[in-house]
Amino acid sequence: MSRTVITIFAFCWVVACDGAPHDQAVGAALRSVGQPISYCPRIAPTEAVINKTLPPQVAVYKVLRREFPPELIGKLLQMTELDRNQTFQGANRGVFGTPGVRYYGSQENNHTLAIIPAQGWMHYTRLEAMDDKGDHTLTGPTEAEALQRGLEFAKTLGLKESDLARHPTKDRLDYLFTKIEGGPVLQEPRVKVRGVFFRRAIDGFPVTTGRLFGGFRVEYGFHGMIYKFELVARATEPISTIKVAPLAEQLKVVAEGKQVYGVRWPVDPDELKMDKDAALNLSLVELVYFEDSPEKFQKIIPPLLRWEGQLRFKGQEQTVIFYTPIKEM
């Protein structure tokens, strides 16, 4: 099929939500992921976008308390070498004041595990994992080792492969590697910590948040010790279903300027209007669920559409990402 180009002249503005809980959740999600776009140039979707098949319907979820079984807590304490009887009083406001919050370890030694069931949240830190104790030959794990150990850890936490998102363009799980480098002065930096982040999925669709992506990350330091890990996975239950309009109708949402919020939009709208050759080549659209940062209360997890493209402005191209609500049938 030859390249098909659809040109849309879009002027985007913000449309207020009505009083429905789902619409309120969508509005809050859009405000969390970006800023309202006041002007969009002509849009040219690539074949990958034009041929994208959206699901006929998608569920809206409510948030439940996630139960972390005692067996899992015991296994984590064993893995991290924490004492079940060594606890401390941490933060107790906001989500930290919800039932079941527990803190294990020692704040003085920066070796702690926090569990917040209401938000499906765990956070662990062990600063000692970065201490080579004078042995400058030590290095952290390779990417392959971090990936293998990370997948094994995900199973320990009860995560199934269906709980992890697939990469939108590559035939694999959607994961990112991280690393911390350092070392003695006048020597080549070495990897002290290597981590892997797995993007979460709900009902097979990837999760996005106001920060990066929701999910599970784990970082390993020296001697195989865990440096940090964090799980953000609220328990959910479907409360309603949205009938999803075809992609052509979703593009009209952008064209009509209904609640378009940009994450990376490096160009001033007034300057963009003056460039008659400006264009936005859309290369990706995916249905995602918005899961807020774990520090924030969330009652409803709504679906959105996430778009990526190349914004051409004054002869230069920059990647942009923006979100829109789902247009219903």
VOPAGU-2260 file (C-alpha; in pm, 1 decimal, decimal comma):
REM VOPAGU-2260
SITE   aa  ch    i         X         Y         Z
SITE  MET   A    0       0,0       0,0       0,0
SITE  SER   A    1     134,5     341,3     -89,5
SITE  ARG   A    2     182,9     598,7     179,8
SITE  THR   A    3    -146,5     764,8     259,3
SITE  VAL   A    4    -149,9    1113,0     399,1
SITE  ILE   A    5    -449,2    1269,6     564,8
SITE  THR   A    6    -414,3    1640,7     625,1
SITE  ILE   A    7    -598,7    1789,2     916,9
SITE  PHE   A    8    -581,4    2151,1    1022,6
SITE  ALA   A    9    -634,8    2130,0    1393,2
SITE  PHE   A   10    -696,8    2406,6    1641,4
SITE  CYS   A   11    -695,8    2252,8    1986,1
SITE  TRP   A   12    -844,6    2381,2    2307,1
SITE  VAL   A   13    -963,0    2243,8    2637,0
SITE  VAL   A   14   -1319,2    2121,9    2680,2
SITE  ALA   A   15   -1451,4    2106,4    3035,9
SITE  CYS   A   16   -1559,8    1771,2    3179,3
SITE  ASP   A   17   -1916,0    1709,5    3285,7
SITE  GLY   A   18   -2004,7    1574,6    3626,5
SITE  ALA   A   19   -1969,4    1204,1    3543,9
SITE  PRO   A   20   -1700,8    1031,0    3754,8
SITE  HIS   A   21   -1540,7     880,6    3443,5
SITE  ASP   A   22   -1521,6    1217,5    3266,1
SITE  GLN   A   23   -1377,3    1375,3    3578,5
SITE  ALA   A   24   -1114,6    1099,6    3592,5
SITE  VAL   A   25   -1028,2    1156,5    3225,0
SITE  GLY   A   26    -989,7    1529,7    3281,4
SITE  ALA   A   27    -765,8    1474,7    3583,5
SITE  ALA   A   28    -557,7    1222,7    3388,9
SITE  LEU   A   29    -504,1    1461,2    3096,4
SITE  ARG   A   30    -398,9    1742,0    3328,4
SITE  SER   A   31    -150,4    1506,9    3494,0
SITE  VAL   A   32      18,6    1384,9    3175,9
SITE  GLY   A   33      73,2    1718,9    3003,4
SITE  GLN   A   34     -27,9    2071,5    2915,4
SITE  PRO   A   35    -320,7    2174,3    2691,4
SITE  ILE   A   36    -215,0    2233,1    2331,2
SITE  SER   A   37    -362,0    2555,7    2198,3
SITE  TYR   A   38    -259,6    2500,5    1836,3
SITE  CYS   A   39    -173,4    2197,0    1622,1
SITE  PRO   A   40     -30,4    2219,6    1269,3
SITE  ARG   A   41    -153,6    2005,6     980,8
SITE  ILE   A   42    -135,0    1641,0    1072,2
SITE  ALA   A   43     -14,0    1359,1     846,8
SITE  PRO   A   44     -64,3    1010,3     993,8
SITE  THR   A   45     171,4     741,0     867,8
SITE  GLU   A   46      41,9     407,3     743,3
SITE  ALA   A   47     124,0     255,1    1082,2
SITE  VAL   A   48    -130,3     489,3    1240,5
SITE  ILE   A   49    -389,7     472,5     963,6
SITE  ASN   A   50    -386,2      91,5     971,5
SITE  LYS   A   51    -400,5      73,2    1350,4
SITE  THR   A   52    -698,1    -129,0    1473,0
SITE  LEU   A   53    -845,4      -9,8    1800,0
SITE  PRO   A   54   -1044,2    -252,1    2018,7
SITE  PRO   A   55   -1424,2    -233,4    1976,1
SITE  GLN   A   56   -1465,5    -167,6    2347,4
SITE  VAL   A   57   -1255,9    -102,5    2655,9
SITE  ALA   A   58   -1332,8    -119,7    3027,7
SITE  VAL   A   59   -1315,5     158,3    3284,8
SITE  TYR   A   60   -1176,5      37,3    3618,8
SITE  LYS   A   61   -1222,1     134,7    3980,1
SITE  VAL   A   62    -938,6     102,6    4230,4
SITE  LEU   A   63    -946,5    -155,7    4507,6
SITE  ARG   A   64    -714,2    -223,7    4797,3
SITE  ARG   A   65    -440,6    -468,1    4692,2
SITE  GLU   A   66    -381,5    -747,4    4938,4
SITE  PHE   A   67     -15,6    -847,3    4981,1
SITE  PRO   A   68     -21,5   -1202,7    5127,7
SITE  PRO   A   69     184,3   -1269,1    5443,4
SITE  GLU   A   70     376,9   -1534,1    5248,9
SITE  LEU   A   71     489,6   -1270,2    4998,3
SITE  ILE   A   72     592,0   -1028,6    5273,4
SITE  GLY   A   73     792,0   -1304,5    5440,3
SITE  LYS   A   74     967,4   -1391,9    5115,3
SITE  LEU   A   75    1056,3   -1027,6    5049,3
SITE  LEU   A   76    1196,5    -984,3    5399,4
SITE  GLN   A   77    1410,0   -1293,1    5345,4
SITE  MET   A   78    1533,2   -1173,4    5004,5
SITE  THR   A   79    1623,1    -829,4    5138,5
SITE  GLU   A   80    1766,9    -954,7    5468,7
SITE  LEU   A   81    1527,2    -745,7    5671,3
SITE  ASP   A   82    1403,7    -841,3    6017,4
SITE  ARG   A   83    1025,8    -873,2    6048,6
SITE  ASN   A   84    1049,8    -732,3    6401,2
SITE  GLN   A   85    1252,7    -427,5    6296,4
SITE  THR   A   86     990,3    -168,7    6206,4
SITE  PHE   A   87     968,2     208,5    6229,3
SITE  GLN   A   88     709,6     484,4    6214,9
SITE  GLY   A   89     721,4     648,4    5874,0
SITE  ALA   A   90     496,7     905,0    5707,8
SITE  ASN   A   91     134,0     880,4    5816,4
SITE  ARG   A   92     -46,4    1140,5    5608,3
SITE  GLY   A   93    -226,7    1105,9    5277,2
SITE  VAL   A   94    -191,1     760,9    5123,1
SITE  PHE   A   95      63,0     678,7    5395,5
SITE  GLY   A   96    -214,5     702,3    5652,6
SITE  THR   A   97    -434,3     438,4    5489,0
SITE  PRO   A   98    -496,7      99,4    5655,8
SITE  GLY   A   99    -225,6    -164,1    5639,1
SITE  VAL   A  100      74,9      63,1    5579,3
SITE  ARG   A  101     392,2     -96,8    5712,5
SITE  TYR   A  102     757,2       6,4    5733,1
SITE  TYR   A  103    1042,1    -240,1    5784,2
SITE  GLY   A  104    1413,2    -180,9    5830,0
SITE  SER   A  105    1630,6     106,9    5943,5
SITE  GLN   A  106    1609,0     465,2    5823,5
SITE  GLU   A  107    1951,8     535,0    5975,7
SITE  ASN   A  108    2110,1     269,7    5751,3
SITE  ASN   A  109    1897,9     359,6    5446,8
SITE  HIS   A  110    1769,5       2,4    5433,7
SITE  THR   A  111    1388,8      16,9    5426,1
SITE  LEU   A  112    1079,9    -147,0    5279,5
SITE  ALA   A  113     750,3      42,9    5266,8
SITE  ILE   A  114     418,8    -127,1    5185,2
SITE  ILE   A  115     103,3      74,3    5105,1
SITE  PRO   A  116    -177,5    -172,6    5016,8
SITE  ALA   A  117    -440,7      90,9    4932,8
SITE  GLN   A  118    -226,9     204,3    4639,1
SITE  GLY   A  119     -79,0    -132,8    4543,7
SITE  TRP   A  120     257,7      20,6    4620,0
SITE  MET   A  121     586,3    -117,0    4751,7
SITE  HIS   A  122     915,1      70,0    4774,8
SITE  TYR   A  123    1251,2     -67,0    4886,9
SITE  THR   A  124    1599,6      88,7    4923,8
SITE  ARG   A  125    1932,4     -56,1    5035,1
SITE  LEU   A  126    2213,6     196,7    5006,8
SITE  GLU   A  127    2470,3     -64,9    5107,6
SITE  ALA   A  128    2427,0    -230,0    4765,4
SITE  MET   A  129    2630,9      56,1    4613,9
SITE  ASP   A  130    2921,0      20,9    4859,2
SITE  ASP   A  131    3215,3    -172,5    4711,7
SITE  LYS   A  132    3403,4    -153,0    5046,2
SITE  GLY   A  133    3722,9     -53,4    4869,4
SITE  ASP   A  134    3717,5    -326,7    4605,0
SITE  HIS   A  135    3726,4    -121,3    4285,3
SITE  THR   A  136    3712,7    -432,8    4067,8
SITE  LEU   A  137    3348,3    -492,1    4154,2
SITE  THR   A  138    3083,9    -407,8    3894,5
SITE  GLY   A  139    2709,2    -426,0    3878,6
SITE  PRO   A  140    2522,6    -677,6    3661,5
SITE  THR   A  141    2494,4    -669,6    3283,4
SITE  GLU   A  142    2169,0    -579,4    3109,2
SITE  ALA   A  143    2102,6    -946,9    3037,5
SITE  GLU   A  144    2154,8   -1037,2    3403,8
SITE  ALA   A  145    1932,6    -751,3    3523,3
SITE  LEU   A  146    1658,4    -852,8    3279,6
SITE  GLN   A  147    1665,6   -1218,6    3384,7
SITE  ARG   A  148    1668,1   -1138,9    3755,5
SITE  GLY   A  149    1400,8    -874,9    3708,9
SITE  LEU   A  150    1166,4   -1120,4    3539,0
SITE  GLU   A  151    1223,0   -1372,7    3816,4
SITE  PHE   A  152    1151,3   -1106,0    4077,6
SITE  ALA   A  153     831,9   -1005,0    3896,2
SITE  LYS   A  154     709,3   -1365,3    3931,4
SITE  THR   A  155     793,8   -1355,8    4301,1
SITE  LEU   A  156     567,0   -1052,8    4333,8
SITE  GLY   A  157     287,1   -1246,9    4166,9
SITE  LEU   A  158     304,1   -1061,2    3835,1
SITE  LYS   A  159     209,9   -1266,5    3529,3
SITE  GLU   A  160     333,6   -1196,6    3178,2
SITE  SER   A  161     -11,7   -1052,0    3098,7
SITE  ASP   A  162      48,8    -793,5    3374,2
SITE  LEU   A  163     346,8    -658,2    3177,4
SITE  ALA   A  164     300,0    -447,6    2864,6
SITE  ARG   A  165     427,0    -541,1    2521,4
SITE  HIS   A  166     643,0    -291,4    2330,8
SITE  PRO   A  167     428,8     -99,4    2077,8
SITE  THR   A  168     671,4    -153,6    1786,5
SITE  LYS   A  169     904,2    -437,8    1895,1
SITE  ASP   A  170     811,0    -800,2    1951,0
SITE  ARG   A  171     901,7    -813,3    2320,1
SITE  LEU   A  172     800,4    -686,8    2661,8
SITE  ASP   A  173     816,3    -310,6    2705,6
SITE  TYR   A  174    1114,3    -251,3    2934,8
SITE  LEU   A  175    1388,1       5,4    2987,8
SITE  PHE   A  176    1734,1     -33,4    3137,5
SITE  THR   A  177    1887,7     210,1    3384,8
SITE  LYS   A  178    2234,0     235,3    3533,8
SITE  ILE   A  179    2440,0     429,4    3784,4
SITE  GLU   A  180    2808,3     471,3    3705,8
SITE  GLY   A  181    3096,6     586,6    3920,3
SITE  GLY   A  182    3436,6     493,4    4047,8
SITE  PRO   A  183    3774,3     623,9    4158,2
SITE  VAL   A  184    3900,6     946,5    4005,2
SITE  LEU   A  185    4121,1     904,3    3694,6
SITE  GLN   A  186    3971,6     562,0    3619,6
SITE  GLU   A  187    3706,6     468,3    3366,9
SITE  PRO   A  188    3356,8     479,4    3514,3
SITE  ARG   A  189    3210,1     140,9    3598,1
SITE  VAL   A  190    2852,0      30,0    3643,3
SITE  LYS   A  191    2769,0      32,8    4013,4
SITE  VAL   A  192    2395,5     -28,4    3975,5
SITE  ARG   A  193    2198,2    -172,8    3685,3
SITE  GLY   A  194    1821,4    -170,4    3674,9
SITE  VAL   A  195    1530,0    -269,9    3456,8
SITE  PHE   A  196    1184,9    -114,5    3441,6
SITE  PHE   A  197     882,4    -312,8    3321,7
SITE  ARG   A  198     583,8    -118,1    3198,8
SITE  ARG   A  199     259,3    -240,8    3348,9
SITE  ALA   A  200     -47,1    -355,8    3155,0
SITE  ILE   A  201    -413,2    -361,9    3252,6
SITE  ASP   A  202    -634,6    -592,3    3050,9
SITE  GLY   A  203    -354,3    -619,4    2795,4
SITE  PHE   A  204    -317,0    -242,8    2744,9
SITE  PRO   A  205     -10,6     -49,2    2868,3
SITE  VAL   A  206     -23,3     189,3    3160,2
SITE  THR   A  207      97,8     547,4    3156,1
SITE  THR   A  208     139,7     790,5    3446,4
SITE  GLY   A  209     219,7    1153,0    3508,1
SITE  ARG   A  210     586,0    1056,8    3553,6
SITE  LEU   A  211     682,8     788,6    3303,5
SITE  PHE   A  212     503,1     457,9    3291,4
SITE  GLY   A  213     341,0     266,2    3572,6
SITE  GLY   A  214     478,3     -74,2    3660,9
SITE  PHE   A  215     768,7    -248,6    3829,7
SITE  ARG   A  216    1134,7    -151,9    3848,3
SITE  VAL   A  217    1425,6    -318,5    4023,2
SITE  GLU   A  218    1791,9    -217,4    4045,3
SITE  TYR   A  219    2085,0    -440,5    4143,3
SITE  GLY   A  220    2420,0    -333,1    4286,2
SITE  PHE   A  221    2730,3    -518,1    4403,9
SITE  HIS   A  222    2726,3    -882,5    4516,5
SITE  GLY   A  223    2382,8    -927,7    4359,0
SITE  MET   A  224    2215,8    -714,5    4626,9
SITE  ILE   A  225    1897,9    -528,6    4542,0
SITE  TYR   A  226    1962,6    -155,8    4551,4
SITE  LYS   A  227    1602,1     -48,1    4495,7
SITE  PHE   A  228    1271,5    -180,8    4378,4
SITE  GLU   A  229     929,1     -26,6    4335,6
SITE  LEU   A  230     594,0    -178,2    4244,8
SITE  VAL   A  231     304,4      46,3    4141,9
SITE  ALA   A  232       6,7    -175,0    4061,3
SITE  ARG   A  233    -327,7     -80,1    4210,5
SITE  ALA   A  234    -584,6    -360,0    4225,9
SITE  THR   A  235    -875,1    -295,5    3990,1
SITE  GLU   A  236   -1229,6    -401,4    3908,4
SITE  PRO   A  237   -1424,2    -306,0    3591,2
SITE  ILE   A  238   -1718,3     -72,8    3649,8
SITE  SER   A  239   -1826,5      17,2    3294,7
SITE  THR   A  240   -1744,5     -32,2    2926,9
SITE  ILE   A  241   -1670,1     221,6    2653,0
SITE  LYS   A  242   -1754,3     143,9    2291,2
SITE  VAL   A  243   -1453,7     276,9    2101,0
SITE  ALA   A  244   -1514,4     471,2    1779,1
SITE  PRO   A  245   -1293,5     389,7    1476,1
SITE  LEU   A  246    -955,3     554,5    1439,7
SITE  ALA   A  247   -1083,4     803,8    1182,3
SITE  GLU   A  248   -1320,8     934,8    1447,5
SITE  GLN   A  249   -1039,8     955,1    1702,7
SITE  LEU   A  250    -840,5    1170,6    1459,1
SITE  LYS   A  251   -1136,6    1406,0    1446,3
SITE  VAL   A  252   -1100,0    1455,3    1821,2
SITE  VAL   A  253    -756,3    1598,9    1750,9
SITE  ALA   A  254    -888,0    1798,2    1453,3
SITE  GLU   A  255   -1172,2    1944,3    1657,6
SITE  GLY   A  256    -939,8    2029,1    1944,3
SITE  LYS   A  257   -1110,7    1837,6    2223,8
SITE  GLN   A  258    -886,4    1787,4    2526,3
SITE  VAL   A  259    -549,4    1748,7    2357,7
SITE  TYR   A  260    -267,5    1750,8    2612,3
SITE  GLY   A  261      98,0    1745,2    2515,8
SITE  VAL   A  262     387,6    1596,7    2712,7
SITE  ARG   A  263     663,5    1714,4    2480,7
SITE  TRP   A  264     561,3    2021,5    2285,3
SITE  PRO   A  265     874,6    2234,9    2246,8
SITE  VAL   A  266     727,1    2504,5    2022,8
SITE  ASP   A  267     537,0    2815,2    2124,9
SITE  PRO   A  268     186,4    2799,9    1970,3
SITE  ASP   A  269     205,4    3155,9    1835,4
SITE  GLU   A  270     536,1    3083,5    1663,3
SITE  LEU   A  271     396,2    2759,5    1527,2
SITE  LYS   A  272     106,6    2943,1    1362,6
SITE  MET   A  273     350,4    3161,1    1169,4
SITE  ASP   A  274     525,8    2862,3    1008,5
SITE  LYS   A  275     307,9    2762,9     712,5
SITE  ASP   A  276     524,9    2456,2     649,1
SITE  ALA   A  277     489,8    2319,4    1001,8
SITE  ALA   A  278     353,2    1966,2    1014,5
SITE  LEU   A  279     302,7    1681,1    1258,0
SITE  ASN   A  280     373,3    1333,4    1121,7
SITE  LEU   A  281     194,6    1092,0    1354,1
SITE  SER   A  282     381,0     760,3    1380,9
SITE  LEU   A  283     214,3     587,7    1678,3
SITE  VAL   A  284    -119,2     567,4    1855,5
SITE  GLU   A  285    -192,1     328,9    2140,8
SITE  LEU   A  286    -469,7     278,5    2388,6
SITE  VAL   A  287    -338,2     318,8    2743,7
SITE  TYR   A  288    -466,9     328,1    3099,9
SITE  PHE   A  289    -376,6     619,2    3323,9
SITE  GLU   A  290    -254,1     515,7    3667,7
SITE  ASP   A  291    -161,8     814,1    3880,5
SITE  SER   A  292     155,0     849,5    4085,5
SITE  PRO   A  293     131,2     623,1    4392,0
SITE  GLU   A  294     149,9     917,9    4630,6
SITE  LYS   A  295    -191,6    1031,7    4504,3
SITE  PHE   A  296    -531,2     882,0    4578,7
SITE  GLN   A  297    -705,8     741,3    4273,3
SITE  LYS   A  298   -1058,3     600,0    4254,4
SITE  ILE   A  299   -1097,0     540,5    3879,8
SITE  ILE   A  300    -839,5     431,2    3620,7
SITE  PRO   A  301    -956,5     562,5    3281,0
SITE  PRO   A  302    -839,6     466,5    2931,3
SITE  LEU   A  303    -684,2     730,6    2702,0
SITE  LEU   A  304    -520,4     745,4    2361,0
SITE  ARG   A  305    -146,9     816,2    2353,5
SITE  TRP   A  306       0,2     960,6    2032,8
SITE  GLU   A  307     359,6    1005,7    1916,3
SITE  GLY   A  308     492,9    1192,1    1616,7
SITE  GLN   A  309     757,2    1413,7    1464,2
SITE  LEU   A  310     684,0    1786,0    1473,4
SITE  ARG   A  311     847,1    1967,3    1181,8
SITE  PHE   A  312     904,4    2335,3    1257,8
SITE  LYS   A  313    1140,9    2576,1    1082,0
SITE  GLY   A  314    1319,3    2291,8     908,3
SITE  GLN   A  315    1381,8    2092,1    1226,9
SITE  GLU   A  316    1207,0    1782,9    1362,0
SITE  GLN   A  317    1136,5    1702,6    1725,7
SITE  THR   A  318     951,0    1412,3    1883,3
SITE  VAL   A  319     622,9    1505,3    2049,3
SITE  ILE   A  320     383,2    1302,7    2262,8
SITE  PHE   A  321      26,1    1394,7    2346,0
SITE  TYR   A  322    -292,7    1238,9    2480,5
SITE  THR   A  323    -661,8    1260,3    2395,7
SITE  PRO   A  324    -977,2    1111,8    2550,1
SITE  ILE   A  325   -1138,2     818,1    2371,8
SITE  LYS   A  326   -1426,5     911,4    2144,9
SITE  GLU   A  327   -1717,1     676,2    2204,9
SITE  MET   A  328   -1954,0     523,1    1952,2
